[in-house]
């Protein structure tokens, strides 16, 4: 069941989103060669707790950290570790969420570590552009799969693969609510978008094929062909005035 949020609930979610966005920004500012993913995780947890919120991912279905940190060919759900050090030329996808007053915020970005390859730079640009295209479709009266169709078009025109197995989602009092929000699809199909829907839109785009595999740790997802992967995400509300990005400072 798709739960529509009231204006008051959306305001609370804006605070959750602001806290998530601040944590993500602070982590991005700390991304550099020599930093460990455990250090990034500590920065995010401290920022979220300073704002009076709780890290949304820590303990969620047993996940052990505040951040998901996914390097290079890792798509999503990478686990931070003191043994993982960022190197010049890496890209790192960082996903973070916050819970405050019973509501969740969720956002992600992929950062370049120092100077990266032309392919990596283009992948980051295209993935972020695909997110913007999806958000632009978050308008009352549009169909749910208009979002994924827009994401897919931007990514595939660039020659990149769109991950199928992992998708965006509704969000509110639960981290994952109905509906699922695929990053691919046929425009003009799916449920109608209505005022009060809040969606986490999160393209996961690979520089090679779209196929992925899960590692033995039960969390980390990687590209099957070893190609690079990027991940960008915003929490977005459908309003009378169009899409409202809640994960903004």
N, C-alpha and C positions, 0 to 999 in steps of 0.2 A: 504494500500500500504506500502510495506517495503522500507524504505529510507536507502540507503547505504551512508556512510559518507566518505568524502575524507580524505587523510592523515592529512591535515591541521585541519579539523574538529575534527578528533580523538585526535590530540594534544590539542585542546581547551578542549575537554572532559576529557583529562587526568588531566588538572588543576581543573576542576569541581570535578573530582573524588578524587584528592589529598585533596582538601578542605573538601570534605565529609568524607574522611578517617581520616583526622586529628581530625575533630569534634567528630567522633565516638570513636577514641582512647582516647581523653580527657574525654569523658563521661565515658568510661569504667574504666578509672583510678579513677573516682570519685564514682564508685559504691561501696557502703559499707552499713552495717546496720546503720540505722538512717538518711541516706540521703533521701530527698524527690524527687519524679520524677519532680517536678517543678524546683528544684535546678539543676538537670541534664539538663533540657530543657534550662535553662539560660546559662549554660556552653556551650552548643552546639550553641546557637544563637550568643553568644559573639564571639566564635571561627570563625564561618562562616563570620560574619561581619568584624572581624579583617582582614580576608583574602580578603576583597573586594567583597565578594559574598553575595547572598541573600538566606535565608532559603527557600528551595524549597517547603516545605510542608505547611508553615504558610500561611493561607488564601486559600490554594488549595481546591477548592470546599467547602470552608468554614471551613476547618480544623483549629483549633485555636492555634496550637503550632508548634514549630520547630521540635520536636521529636514525633515519635510514641513510647510510652513506654508500653509494654505489659507484665504483671506479671503472672507467673505461668500458669494457665489454659487459660490466654488470648493469642490469636494467633497473631493478628496484630491490629494496629490502636488504641491502648490504648491512652488515652488523659492524658498528664502530669497534676499533681495537687499538690498543697501544702499540701493537705490532705492525700496523699498517701506516706507512709514512708516504705522504704525497711527494711526487717527483715532478720535476719540470716536464711539461708536455702532457701530463695527465689531464683528464676531465673527471669531475666528481659530481654526481647527482646527489643532492641533499633534500630529503623530505622530512618535514617537521609539522607537528600539530600541537595545539594547546586546548585545554578544557578549562572553562571558567563559567561559574553560575549555571552549570548543567548543559552547556552547549560547546560544540567543537569548532575549531578552525583548523584548516589543513592547507599547506602550500609546499611547493617544491621548486627548485631551480638547479640548473647544472652550471658549474663554474669551471673556467679554465684555470689550470695551475701553471702560472708563468706563461710562456709562449707556447702555443699549441699548433698543431698542423693545420693546413688550410682545410682539410677535410673535417677535422674536429670543429674548427671555427664555423664552417658552413653548417654543420649538423646542429650546433647550438642555435645559430640564427634561425634556421628553418623550423626547428622544434618550437622555439619561442613564438615564431610567426604563426605556426599552426595553432598554438594555444589562443593567440589573439583572434584568429579566424573563427575558432570554435566559440569563444566568448561573444563575438559579434552576432552570433546566431541565437543568443539567449534572450529572445524577445517573445513576449506574449503572443500566442497564436501560431508560432512556429512549431515544428515537430521535433521530438527528441533527437532523431537521427540526423537532422539537419546539422547538429553540432559535430558529430563524428564525420559526416560527409565533408564538411569544411576542413576539418583537421586532416583527413585523408588526402584531399585534393592537394593541399599545400605540400604535404610530405612526399607524396608519390610523384608529383610534378618534378620535384627536386631529385628524384631517383632513390629515395629512402624507403625503408620498410616500416610499416605501422604494426606495432605489437597488438595481437588479438587477445591473448589469454588474460591480460590484466587491463582493467578499464577504470574510468571514473565512476562516481557514485553520488547518490544523494547524501546529505549530511545535515545534522541538527543535534538532537539529543543523543543520537548514536553516531559513532564515527562513520559507519557505513549503513546507509538507509537506501530504500528504493528511490529512484530507479538506478540500474546500472547505466553508465554513460560511455558507450564504446567510442573509440577514436577512429571509427570507420563506420560505414553504413550507407544506406540509400536515402538521399534527401527526400523530404515529403512523407516520411513514414515514422511510425512510433507515436507515443502519446503526445497530445498537444501540451505545449509549455504554458503554464498558468502562473499568475501573480502569486508569490509566496513560495514557489519552489526554490530550493537552494541546492546547488550542484557543485561537486568538486570535479572540475574538468582537468584532466591530466594526461596530455599526450606523452607516450613513451615511443620514441622514434629511433630506429636503428640505421646506421650507415650502410648496412647490408640487408640481408633477408629479415623477414619479420619473425622467424621462428625463435623460440626461447626454451631454455631448460632451467629447472630448479636444481640447486646444488644439494649435497648431502646434509648441510646444516639445517635444512628444512625451511630456510628463509630466502637466501640469496638467489636471484634469478639472473641468468646470463644469456647473451645472444648465442644461438647454437653455432653460428659460423665464426664467432670470435670478433665480429665487427663492433665498432663503438656504438654506444647507446646514450641518448639524452632524455631528460625528463623535466618537464615544467608543469606547474599546477597552480591554479587559483580556486578559491571558494567563491562562487558567484550566485547572487540572488536575482530572480526574475522580478522586476518591478514595473510599475506603470510607466516609468521613465526609461525603460530598457535595462540592460544588464548592469548590476551593481557588484563590483569586485569588493568582497569583504576582507580579503587578505591583502590589505594595503595599510601602511602606517599613517 
